[in-house]
């Protein structure tokens, strides 16, 4: 495999960042995950952390260096994350279980497989156009589909934050799967939370990400989204990958061209910020509380990541 990839998360104007994102890859497969947590105190970010960590920790066990059924991996990973969040809520005797959206994508043998629950999105960009996009599990998406409101009215609608798909709720999560999608050289996959997509029109993504260095384009898009979000800017996160990229001039040191051809068969590389460790993260937790939360998250998901 050969690709360039970059991810970044920002707090926006919120007191805390409840978004989490990660990617990892073996010689034959790539996994990307984005989650947007919901819940009081720090529990929303715990739910999001459990989601991304459950999937990324299961990845090395399933992709050695490839999986027989990537869709089954995504289903199992999301359902295990859902169960782990419920376990955490029970252990802490929480009245209301924390919840998180989740969108995840596996690329194996040039074929992309993705799944989502909630309103974090995936876009497939090809030749400057959106070729595929996830459908939000949200109240406003239903209203758009019914013709009650327009796409432009989604952002300011009072029901914008009402979603019916998530991990960690009392109901079994609704998980929607893509078709197997063969990627072409130059295709860009974008996974992002609603803090980014709700204020960035799709054509802004297609223009900015068509040929630019992702390590420049993604921060610029997030900075634009922060400005457009104004004083109420939500947490905003994005991971983008350009497939089969041969971004030739790497002399600047900014490009993140990755070739897995020479990777050992059982090696996995992972990029994930652990709970409370994101640079610039705002939190009222002490270092001791962060360490305790990290250990609780690890112990909670341990039985689900084998």
Secondary structure, 3 states (H helix, E strand, C coil): CEEEEEEEEECCCCCCCCEEEEEEECCCEEEEEEEEEECCCCHHHHHHHHHHHHHHHHHHHHCCCCCCCHHHHHHHHHHHHHHHHHHHHHHCCCCCCCEEEEEEEEEECCEEEEEEECCCEEEEEECCEEEEECCCCEHHHHHHHCCCCCHHHCCCCCCCCCECCCECCCCCCCCEECCCEECCCCCEEEEECHHHHCCCCHHHHHHHHCCCCHHHHHHHHHHHHHHHHHHHCCCEEEEEEEECCCCCCCCCCCCCEEECCCCCCCCCEEEECCCCCCCCCCCCCCHHHHHHHHHHHHHHHHCCCC
